[in-house]
């Protein structure tokens, strides 16, 4: 039986999915939104609790509305599973 991923992990997976679809590296995304690459990596791994200000910066850098970063429906069921 699998455990569902936390909201931080799901959020990070959405960021990664959008970033990769736009062919942007973590380093480039960090530069575009004024955040360090390791901070972006931490977000994508679900280890950061991201502020609303940083959500807005990331959304602008990715060219999407902030609400899209919380749209977990773009993830497959497999991506939503944390552990099997």
Residue pairs with C-beta under 8 A, 6 or more apart in sequence:
2 81
2 82
2 83
2 84
3 81
3 82
3 83
4 80
4 81
4 82
5 13
5 46
5 80
5 81
5 82
6 46
6 82
8 46
8 47
8 48
8 49
8 50
9 45
9 46
9 82
10 46
10 72
10 75
10 80
11 43
11 46
11 50
11 69
11 70
12 43
12 44
12 45
12 46
12 48
13 44
13 46
13 75
13 79
13 80
14 68
14 69
14 70
14 71
14 72
14 74
14 75
15 40
15 43
15 44
15 58
15 62
15 69
16 44
17 74
17 75
17 79
18 62
18 64
18 68
18 69
18 74
19 26
19 29
19 44
19 62
22 62
22 63
24 32
24 62
26 37
26 40
26 41
26 44
27 37
29 35
29 37
29 40
29 58
29 61
29 62
30 36
30 37
30 39
30 40
32 61
33 54
33 57
33 58
33 60
33 61
34 57
35 54
35 57
35 58
39 48
40 58
42 48
43 50
43 58
50 58
55 66
55 69
56 66
58 69
59 65
59 66
59 68
59 69
62 69
72 80
